[in-house]
Amino acid sequence: MKCAEEYMRLYAVTDRAWVGGQTLYQQVESALKGGVTCVQLREKELDEEAFLKEAFELHDLCKKYNVPFFINDNVDIAIRCHAEGIHVGQEDMAAAQVRQRVGDEMMIGVSSTAWRRPGGRPARCRLSGRGCSLLYPHQGRRGRSARGMMKAICDAVDIPVVAIGGIHKENLLQLKGTGVNGVALVSAIFGAEDIEAECRELKALAEQIVK
């Protein structure tokens, strides 16, 4: 699947810690109704069978809204549920190894932590085929503004960049002009009282940072 920049605009990352009055399925559907452009399922506690069942259910839901579906870390689950993407950290299986396993059609997301090291540069996934690699630089660094750090990362790579970490409605517009293609949010979405309404506001703000 070709990675379009607009898929990255408002990227929802699930977290079961925020499940309350709604089930996770209902939360994700509310987010989709509100305009999220990508959904990543992150599960740390479920066993493999329960994780796979949930992955199939949420992938089917995302298909109804024509939104790409990512799995966090678990390559086997991503392959078995035919997800559009897989997200891995730099400390996890090397992106090139993941590409060998998932083939050319699946998008790969990679967390970048290189900026934390003096003189560090973001990881770049030089991968062949039609699949697209993504970069998720975590926001914030002591002594350096998040805006400056994000701009440096975007200037250094030629793949879509999604900002994540401590982003919410009040500071989202600070990313305007940095070159990011969108924002990945957890609590700002799933911790909201009205997820659908919150996503509509967040989507409008996310669109502004890329203009």
C-alpha positions, -999 to 999 in steps of 0.1 A, spaced: 0 0 0 14 34 -10 19 57 19 0 90 13 9 119 35 -27 126 43 -30 92 60 -6 106 87 -25 137 95 -43 126 126 -29 92 137 -47 76 166 -27 52 189 -49 30 211 -43 26 249 -65 3 269 -57 24 300 -82 50 287 -111 25 282 -140 36 304 -176 41 294 -170 28 259 -153 -4 248 -120 0 228 -140 -8 196 -165 19 204 -137 44 212 -120 36 179 -152 40 160 -159 74 176 -124 85 166 -130 73 130 -163 92 129 -144 123 142 -119 121 113 -88 102 123 -68 93 93 -49 63 106 -53 39 136 -26 19 154 -36 -9 177 -12 -12 206 -17 -40 230 8 -51 257 -13 -73 279 -35 -94 257 -26 -130 248 -20 -138 211 -54 -152 204 -73 -123 220 -49 -98 203 -56 -114 169 -93 -114 174 -93 -77 183 -70 -69 154 -94 -85 129 -124 -67 144 -107 -33 144 -92 -38 109 -127 -45 96 -139 -13 113 -111 8 98 -119 -6 63 -155 8 66 -139 43 69 -112 37 44 -85 43 70 -52 24 72 -47 1 102 -14 -5 119 -3 -30 145 22 -20 171 53 -43 174 37 -77 167 47 -85 131 30 -119 132 -4 -103 141 1 -76 114 7 -103 88 -22 -125 99 -48 -98 101 -35 -83 68 -29 -49 84 -19 -20 61 10 -12 84 33 -23 112 50 0 137 83 -10 153 107 8 176 144 12 168 152 -13 196 128 -39 181 134 -60 150 154 -40 124 131 -24 98 149 -42 69 142 -75 86 106 -65 90 104 -56 53 116 -91 44 89 -106 65 59 -84 55 67 -79 18 66 -47 -2 29 -39 3 28 -32 40 38 2 54 64 2 81 66 28 109 98 33 129 103 52 161 132 76 160 152 81 191 185 91 175 179 128 183 184 119 220 221 113 213 245 142 208 248 148 171 223 120 165 203 118 132 170 102 127 168 66 115 162 62 78 147 30 64 161 25 29 136 0 18 127 -12 -16 93 -18 -31 61 1 -29 58 0 9 65 32 26 86 37 58 74 62 83 92 80 111 78 87 145 102 111 164 92 115 200 88 152 208 108 171 234 144 174 243 160 192 273 177 224 261 162 222 226 127 233 216 104 207 203 97 229 172 135 231 164 140 194 169 111 185 147 122 208 119 157 194 120 143 159 117 120 168 88 149 185 70 170 154 74 147 128 59 126 123 28 99 101 43 67 111 61 73 124 97 47 121 124 52 139 157 43 121 189 46 128 226 28 153 248 8 168 219 -26 182 226 -49 210 213 -31 237 231 3 231 217 -4 213 184 -1 245 163 35 250 175 44 223 149 33 245 120 62 252 97 83 223 109 75 200 80 57 173 99 30 155 80 8 150 111 5 140 147 1 107 165 -20 110 197 -30 87 225 -46 104 255 -55 136 236 -79 113 217 -88 84 239 -88 104 272 -114 128 258 -149 128 272 -164 131 237 -139 114 214 -157 121 181 -160 158 188 -125 161 201 -112 144 169 -130 169 148 -112 197 165 -78 180 164 -82 172 127 -89 208 119 -57 218 138 -37 191 122 -47 203 88 -34 238 97 1 226 106 8 214 70 -5 244 52 
